[in-house]
Amino acid sequence: MLEVNGVKKVYEGKSRTVEAVRNLTFTLQEGEFACLVGPSGSGKTTLLKIMSGLLDPTEGEVLLNGKKVDGPPPGMAIVFQEYGRSLFPWMSVRDNVELPLKQKKVAAARRKELVDESIAAVGLADVHSAYPWQLSGGMQQRVAIARAIAYEPQVLLMDEPFAAVDAQTRADLEDLVRDLWHRFQVTTLFVTHDIDESVYLGQRVIVLSSSPTVIRDDVAIDLPDERNQLHTRSSPRFAELRARVFEQIHRPKEETPGAVDPHAPAVIGQN
């Protein structure tokens, strides 16, 4: 579904050159839920901008269904971290969700169907006529998620979408995203700096090094598909997987010889 092939990004400045992303190669299969985790400043957002066609790579390419991404592709949707800046405050919940569908020239009857379904799916049917500024931060992010789902994307990119909400709201939104993924089967790449969140949500966790970024590890998450905040996070296997991801993130940079082969199977339970 989505291929990242040898992506490199170098920012050229007047006084210095910064290599943000050195060499990233991995693939996402159709319907897969993968998490991308790395330390602050590891180029996660840069990579997401390249994948979504908002930023050109210095080297390498991104393919969506075999077609090179050279601009925002119609089959992709993004949920940003700063939900307050991604919603139009003068538009109602319904109008915010519907706007991309109008740009996509979806017929009115189908627009209504998609908007109703997505708003109900995120639990906001009762406040569909409210404005973003009347809602809590968590509810605003639900609007942003509903807008992305209504667009019927092939691939959903999520850029640290829960970083600005409180812990309880974050847990609720994590479970919501898992439920939506099961329901709509959208190929999802969830970017986060939270190790526990990455292990809880994903089928696999792609671990990035500090900048200039390479892939440290690609960890298969063999937890049961049905997860909950209490039992999953307290299980011994969750702790083992969390420890592996933590170790890779905090391993000294000189111990990383290069990018992990994305086609090599991850070996679970070994250091």
C-alpha positions in Angstrom: 0.0 0.0 0.0 2.7 2.5 1.0 6.4 2.3 0.3 9.2 4.6 1.7 12.3 3.9 -0.4 15.7 5.4 0.7 14.2 8.7 1.9 16.8 11.3 2.9 16.2 15.0 3.8 18.8 17.7 4.0 18.0 21.3 4.9 20.3 23.8 3.3 20.9 27.0 5.2 23.1 30.0 4.8 25.3 29.2 7.8 24.9 25.4 8.0 23.5 22.3 6.5 21.3 20.0 8.6 20.7 16.3 7.7 17.3 15.6 9.3 16.6 12.2 7.7 19.5 10.0 6.6 18.1 6.8 5.0 14.6 5.4 5.7 13.1 2.4 3.9 10.0 0.6 5.0 6.6 -0.6 3.7 3.1 -0.7 5.0 0.7 -3.4 3.9 -3.0 -2.8 3.1 -5.0 -2.5 6.3 -1.9 -2.5 8.6 -1.6 -0.4 11.8 2.0 0.7 12.4 3.4 3.1 14.9 6.5 5.2 14.3 8.4 6.1 17.5 11.6 8.0 18.1 13.1 10.6 20.4 12.3 14.3 20.1 13.9 15.9 17.1 14.3 12.5 15.3 12.6 13.8 12.1 9.2 12.1 12.6 7.3 15.1 11.4 9.7 15.7 8.5 9.1 12.2 7.4 5.4 12.5 7.6 5.4 15.7 5.5 7.4 13.9 2.9 5.1 10.9 2.9 2.1 13.2 2.5 3.6 15.1 -0.4 3.9 18.4 1.6 7.7 18.3 1.5 10.1 17.0 -1.2 12.8 14.5 -0.2 16.4 15.3 -1.0 16.8 11.7 -2.1 14.5 8.7 -2.3 10.8 8.4 -3.0 7.4 7.5 -1.5 5.0 5.3 -3.4 1.2 5.0 -2.7 -0.2 2.0 -4.5 2.9 2.0 -6.8 2.5 5.6 -7.8 5.1 8.2 -6.7 3.9 10.8 -4.2 4.9 14.2 -5.6 2.1 16.2 -4.0 -0.7 15.6 -1.5 -2.3 12.3 -2.9 -6.1 12.0 -3.0 -6.0 8.7 -1.2 -4.4 10.0 2.0 -5.6 11.9 5.1 -3.7 13.4 8.0 -4.6 14.1 11.6 -2.3 16.7 13.0 -1.2 17.3 16.6 -2.5 20.8 16.8 -6.2 20.1 16.4 -7.1 23.7 17.4 -5.3 25.0 14.3 -6.6 22.4 11.9 -10.3 23.2 12.5 -12.1 26.3 11.3 -13.6 28.0 14.4 -16.4 29.7 12.5 -17.7 26.3 11.1 -19.7 23.8 13.0 -18.6 20.3 13.7 -20.6 19.0 10.7 -19.3 21.7 8.4 -15.7 21.0 9.4 -16.1 17.3 8.6 -17.9 18.0 5.4 -15.5 20.6 3.9 -12.9 18.1 2.4 -15.8 16.2 0.8 -17.0 19.3 -1.0 -13.5 19.9 -2.3 -13.5 16.2 -3.4 -16.8 17.0 -5.2 -18.7 14.2 -3.5 -22.4 14.2 -4.2 -24.6 15.9 -1.5 -26.4 12.7 -0.5 -23.2 10.8 -0.2 -21.6 13.6 1.8 -24.4 13.6 4.3 -24.1 9.8 4.7 -20.3 10.0 5.2 -20.5 12.9 7.6 -23.3 11.3 9.7 -21.4 8.0 9.9 -18.0 9.5 10.8 -19.4 11.9 13.4 -21.4 9.0 15.0 -18.3 6.8 14.9 -16.3 9.2 17.1 -19.2 9.8 19.5 -20.1 13.4 18.5 -23.6 12.9 17.0 -25.1 15.0 19.8 -22.9 18.0 19.2 -22.8 18.0 15.4 -24.0 21.6 15.3 -21.6 22.9 17.9 -18.5 25.0 17.1 -14.9 23.8 17.9 -14.4 26.5 20.4 -17.4 25.2 22.4 -15.7 21.7 22.7 -13.0 20.3 24.9 -9.6 19.5 23.4 -10.3 15.8 23.2 -13.6 16.5 21.5 -11.9 18.8 19.0 -9.5 16.1 18.1 -12.4 13.7 17.6 -13.7 16.2 15.0 -10.4 16.1 13.2 -10.4 12.3 13.3 -14.0 12.2 12.0 -13.0 14.5 9.1 -10.2 12.2 8.2 -12.4 9.1 8.3 -15.2 10.7 6.3 -12.7 11.4 3.5 -12.5 7.6 3.0 -8.7 7.5 2.7 -6.6 4.5 1.7 -3.9 5.6 4.1 -4.3 7.6 7.4 -1.3 9.4 8.8 -1.5 10.6 12.4 1.2 13.0 13.7 1.3 12.8 17.5 -2.4 13.5 17.7 -2.9 13.0 21.4 0.2 14.8 22.7 -1.8 17.9 23.8 -4.6 16.2 25.8 -4.7 14.9 29.4 -3.9 11.3 30.3 -7.5 10.0 30.6 -8.6 11.7 27.4 -5.5 10.2 25.7 -6.4 6.7 26.8 -10.0 7.2 25.5 -8.8 8.4 22.2 -6.3 5.6 21.8 -9.1 3.1 22.2 -11.2 5.1 19.8 -8.5 4.9 17.1 -8.2 1.2 17.6 -12.0 0.8 17.2 -12.1 2.9 14.1 -9.2 1.0 12.6 -11.1 -2.3 13.1 -14.3 -0.8 11.7 -12.9 1.0 8.6 -9.7 -1.1 8.0 -7.7 2.0 6.9 -4.0 1.5 6.5 -2.6 3.6 9.4 0.7 5.1 10.4 0.6 6.6 13.9 3.6 8.8 14.8 4.3 9.3 18.5 7.2 9.9 21.0 5.3 7.9 23.6 6.7 4.3 23.8 3.8 2.9 25.7 1.3 4.3 23.3 3.2 2.9 20.3 3.2 -0.6 21.8 -0.5 -0.4 22.9 -1.8 0.8 19.5 0.2 -0.9 16.8 0.7 -4.2 15.1 4.3 -3.2 14.7 6.5 -0.4 15.9 9.1 1.2 13.7 11.9 2.6 16.0 13.8 5.7 14.8 17.2 6.9 16.0 18.0 10.5 16.8 18.8 12.8 13.9 20.1 12.2 11.3 17.5 9.5 11.3 17.8 5.8 10.5 15.6 2.9 11.5 16.8 1.2 14.7 14.3 -1.6 14.8 11.0 -2.9 13.4 9.2 -4.7 16.2 6.3 -7.0 15.6 3.7 -6.5 18.4 2.3 -9.9 19.2 -0.2 -8.8 21.8 -3.8 -10.0 21.5 -5.8 -8.0 19.0 -8.4 -7.2 21.6 -6.8 -4.7 23.9 -7.8 -2.6 26.9 -5.9 0.0 29.0 -5.8 -2.0 32.2 -5.1 -5.6 31.2 -3.0 -5.0 28.1 -0.7 -2.5 29.8 -0.2 -4.6 32.9 0.6 -7.8 31.0 4.2 -9.2 31.1 4.4 -9.3 27.3 3.6 -5.6 27.1 6.4 -4.9 29.5 8.8 -7.0 27.4 7.9 -5.2 24.2 8.0 -1.8 25.8 11.5 -2.6 27.2 12.7 -3.6 23.7 11.5 -0.4 22.1 12.9 1.7 25.0 16.3 0.0 24.7 16.5 0.7 21.0 15.6 4.4 21.3 18.2 5.0 24.1 21.0 2.9 22.5 24.0 5.1 21.7 24.0 6.3 18.1 27.4 4.7 17.3 25.8 1.2 17.9 23.4 1.7 15.0 25.3 0.6 11.9 22.4 1.6 9.5 18.8 1.1 8.6 17.0 -2.1 9.4 16.1 -4.2 6.4 12.3 -3.6 6.3 11.7 -7.1 4.8 13.6 -8.9 7.5 11.3 -10.4 10.2 11.5 -8.8 13.6 12.9 -11.1 16.3 10.7 -10.7 19.3 12.0 -11.1 22.8 15.7 -10.7 22.1 18.0 -7.8 23.0 
